[in-house]
Amino acid sequence: MAGCIHLVKLCVGAESIDDLARWQQERRARTGDSRPVHVTRMWPRRAAEVLAGGSLYWVIRGVILARQPVAALEERRGEDGILRCAIVLEPEIIRTEPAPRRPFQGWRYLAPADAPRDLPPMRDGDDALPPALSAALADLGVR
């Protein structure tokens, strides 16, 4: 994906990809949004690059485990009157190879060369590994 840049964000409170999916589904049902939306204080300065094929990579329990392509960036005014950036995401959550990440606040840019590769889709009956085990296996080079 030449010419694009990704975002990486902590998924606070989620224990798994299933938690993220459930939270997004519940929020969409409450708000009527057709796509998942993550509202953040800061607008990406590199917005054009994010919109040129970038994804939001989710850090769950200290490990990047999934991504969602960014569909749009929209202005949203909060209840406090402050203008914020709504990162509109495609609904599909794509599992990635585990990649450990240290805690940080807000979101960060992630170069395509540094982004973990997508995993093949799960088959019926497959169980996801716990994030800590996935990270340990990734550190050992086991994919």
N, C-alpha and C positions, 0 to 999 in steps of 0.2 A: 504494500500500500504506500507507494511513494507519494510524498506531498501531504501526508496526513500525520496527525499526532493523536495519541490516545490520552485519556484521563484515567487516573487510578484513585480510588476512594475507599475509605474504611466503611464496612457494612456493620455499623455499631448495633449491638444487640442480637445479631443473627448468629446462630450456632452452625448453620448449614446453608447450602444452596436452597434446600426446600423451605427454610425459614424466610429467605429473601423472596422466593416466588410467592409464598403465602402472604407475606406482608404487602407485596406489590398488588396481588390480586384483591386483597381486602381494601386497600386504599383506592384502587380503581373502581371497585363497586361502590364505595362511599362517595367518591368525587364525580363519577361519571366519565372520567378521562378514558379515552380509547387506548392510550399507551401509558406505560409507567412513566412517572415524572419524579425527578429528584431535584428539589429546590435547594440552592446554595447561595450564600451571600455574594460571592465574587463571580464576575463575568470573565470567562477565559479571554485573555488578550490574543490568543492564537485561535480564535473562534473559527475562522475560515478553514484552518487546518483540521480542527476537530470535526467540522462538518464535511470534510473531504474524504470521509470513510473511517473516521475514528470511532472508537468504542470506549465505554466506561468499564474499566476492570475493577471488580469487587474484591476487596481484601476481607476475608472472613476468618476471624480468630488468628490473625497474623499471617495469613497465607492468601495470595491471589488464587482464587478457585474458579472464577467465572467472569464473563464479560457480556455486555449488551451493546450493540451498535447504537450510536447516537443518531437520532432522527432529526432533531432540531434543538435550537436554543431559543427560549422565549423569555420575555420580560414578565415577571409576576410581582405584584405588589402585595406584601404581607399585611396581616391585620394591624401591624404597627405602622403601616404607611411606607415602609422602606422597600425600595425597588430591589428585586433579587433576580437571579438567573435560574430558570427552570430548564434542567437538562431532560429533554424528552427522549425516551429510549424505545427501541424496538422491543416488543413483548418477549421474544425468545431469549432465554438465558442460556448462553453457550458455555459449557464447562471447559476449563483450560487446564493445562499442566499446572500443578501446584508450584508457586513461586513465593518463598517467604518474603515478608515485608515488615519492617519495623514500624511502630506506631507513628502517626503524624496527624496533624489537624488539617481539615479542609480536603482539598484534592490536589493532586500533583500531575504534571505531564508525564507521559510514558512514551518514549520513542518506539516506533514499530520494531526496531531491531532488538529492543529489550523486553518486548511483550512475550509472555508465555504462549506457546502454541495451543491451538484448540485440541481438545480430546474428541475422539469419535463419539457419536451419540450413544447414550446408554441403551442397552437392550432391556426388554421386559425381564424382571427378576434380578437385574443387577443391583447391587447395593453400593452406595458411595462409601469410600473409605473416610474415616474420620480425618479432619483437616490436619491434625498433628502427624498422623501416620503418613498421609500424602506428602507432607512437607519433608518428613524424614526420608522417605523413599526418593523424593526428588533430589535431596542433598546427596544421596548415595548414587545418583545417576540412574535409578530404576524408574522407568516410565510406565 
